[in-house]
Amino acid sequence: MIIIIFVLVLWYGGLFFQSFFLHRYSAHEVFTMSKRMERLTFILTWFFQGSSYLSAYGYGVMHRMHHTHTDTESDPHSPSHDANLFVMMWKTRNIYQDINLMRVDVDQRFTQNVPQWKSFDRFASSRFSRVLWISVYASVFLLFASTWWEWLLFPVILLMAPIHGAIINWFAHVYGYVNYKMDNTSKNLFPFDFLMMGEAYHNNHHKNANSANFGVKWHEIDVTFLIMKLLHALGLIRIKSLTGR
């Protein structure tokens, strides 16, 4: 049971900061926060993503490119142009690395105002940091895993952030329903997003990319947005538009 709780904490903790910080703040700027709060959020993102930490800069720039070039050959990740899930994710990984390490020239419209903390990113993305987190995870499993099948969850926590990305970037462009007919394949995976905290309302998001709330219908509850509303009420962030539409 301890292992299941541990995995769930990492799943939803890492997912929240990927959605809240990397996606809605870094890529789409749907809310603002102080520099001190931004730095704290960098650290919390590293804490929860651990061995699969993603840079706000690399993620933010690549995601803006995805929205501009959705389902075209210039899309960093698209089931329409990649042979299978693993080909797409490897291609995504390489493009992310090229952007994050500044090995390619990127149009300024994709980089403007994307948060960057170079010194911290170097540490958080380093081999030392990733091995440190893997050691922590292995220690928890060695101490608390009580059955063999719990070890099947070990690779999941090592690759948590890419798995989150694969669920949306592949499956939410292949399966689900649409509220809006668009010139791309984005879909809403679930009527109630119990798994991805609102990220799975992907068709809604592509229609209203600058909305803080990814839910549209009454049953499309965006848990990440509800947490954001609380942080807004506490004065920790300022959502630019609480309706977003």
Order of alpha helices (4+ residues) and beta strands (2+ residues): alpha-beta-alpha-alpha-alpha-alpha-alpha-alpha-alpha-alpha-alpha-alpha-beta
